[in-house]
Amino acid sequence: MWERMLIVGTALVGMALYDGFTLRNKLAARGKLVYGALIALSLYAAVDFIFTLNLFDYLDAVIIPFESTAKAIEEALKTDWEK
């Protein structure tokens, strides 16, 4: 667990330093809102990674709305020897 904390901490500190110098006084209010949302998602994923919590993943969020469409496409693309 300490190794994972070190990896995530290093990545977040590096990202904060880079973004702090690069984006200072360059983002409008809408950009700050989007950036904050992305940081919140990153922190959520980092906590899930560090503590191995198996929380709701990004893949789960994509599967819910697109599962039926993906299955229909898969059925349409099946060949004769796969049926």
C-alpha contacts under 8 A as a table, 3 or more apart, distances in Angstrom:
res1	aa1	res2	aa2	distance
1	M	4	R	5.17
1	M	5	M	6.29
1	M	50	I	6.15
1	M	51	F	6.95
2	W	5	M	5.00
2	W	6	L	6.14
3	E	6	L	5.06
3	E	7	I	6.23
4	R	7	I	5.07
4	R	8	V	6.14
4	R	49	F	7.47
4	R	50	I	5.40
5	M	8	V	5.22
5	M	9	G	5.78
5	M	50	I	6.04
6	L	9	G	5.08
6	L	10	T	5.95
7	I	10	T	5.28
7	I	11	A	6.20
8	V	11	A	5.11
8	V	12	L	6.04
8	V	46	A	6.54
8	V	50	I	7.86
9	G	12	L	5.19
9	G	13	V	5.99
10	T	13	V	5.26
10	T	14	G	6.04
11	A	14	G	5.19
11	A	15	M	6.05
12	L	15	M	5.00
12	L	16	A	5.96
13	V	16	A	5.04
13	V	17	L	6.12
14	G	17	L	5.22
14	G	18	Y	6.15
15	M	18	Y	5.19
15	M	19	D	5.90
16	A	19	D	5.21
16	A	20	G	5.67
17	L	20	G	5.07
17	L	21	F	6.35
18	Y	21	F	5.49
18	Y	22	T	6.00
19	D	22	T	4.97
19	D	23	L	5.39
19	D	24	R	7.56
20	G	23	L	5.75
20	G	24	R	5.70
21	F	24	R	5.74
23	L	26	K	5.24
23	L	27	L	6.55
24	R	27	L	7.42
27	L	30	R	7.73
27	L	31	G	5.32
27	L	32	K	5.98
28	A	31	G	5.20
28	A	32	K	6.26
29	A	32	K	5.12
29	A	33	L	6.28
30	R	33	L	5.09
30	R	34	V	6.36
31	G	34	V	5.14
31	G	35	Y	6.00
32	K	35	Y	4.96
32	K	36	G	5.93
33	L	36	G	5.09
33	L	37	A	6.21
34	V	37	A	5.10
34	V	38	L	6.26
35	Y	38	L	5.13
35	Y	39	I	6.18
36	G	39	I	5.03
36	G	40	A	6.13
37	A	40	A	5.04
37	A	41	L	6.27
38	L	41	L	5.11
38	L	42	S	6.14
39	I	42	S	4.94
39	I	43	L	6.14
40	A	43	L	5.13
40	A	44	Y	6.19
41	L	44	Y	5.04
41	L	45	A	6.23
42	S	45	A	5.13
42	S	46	A	6.03
43	L	46	A	4.87
43	L	47	V	6.14
44	Y	47	V	5.33
44	Y	48	D	6.29
45	A	48	D	5.01
45	A	49	F	6.07
45	A	57	D	7.87
46	A	49	F	4.99
46	A	50	I	6.03
47	V	50	I	5.14
47	V	51	F	6.09
47	V	52	T	7.92
47	V	53	L	7.98
48	D	51	F	5.65
48	D	52	T	5.43
48	D	53	L	5.17
48	D	54	N	6.39
48	D	55	L	6.34
49	F	52	T	5.19
49	F	53	L	7.28
54	N	57	D	7.57
56	F	60	D	6.35
56	F	61	A	7.57
57	D	60	D	5.18
57	D	61	A	6.60
58	Y	61	A	5.05
58	Y	62	V	6.52
59	L	62	V	5.12
59	L	63	I	6.13
60	D	63	I	5.08
60	D	64	I	6.39
61	A	64	I	5.79
61	A	65	P	7.60
62	V	65	P	6.18
62	V	66	F	6.37
63	I	66	F	5.34
63	I	67	E	5.13
64	I	67	E	5.86
65	P	68	S	7.67
66	F	69	T	5.35
66	F	70	A	6.05
67	E	70	A	5.19
67	E	71	K	6.22
68	S	71	K	5.18
68	S	72	A	6.25
69	T	72	A	5.12
69	T	73	I	6.28
70	A	73	I	5.15
70	A	74	E	6.11
71	K	74	E	4.96
71	K	75	E	6.14
72	A	75	E	5.16
72	A	76	A	6.20
73	I	76	A	5.05
73	I	77	L	6.22
74	E	77	L	5.24
74	E	78	K	6.33
75	E	78	K	5.36
78	K	82	E	6.14
78	K	83	K	6.87
79	T	82	E	5.49
79	T	83	K	6.77
80	D	83	K	5.56
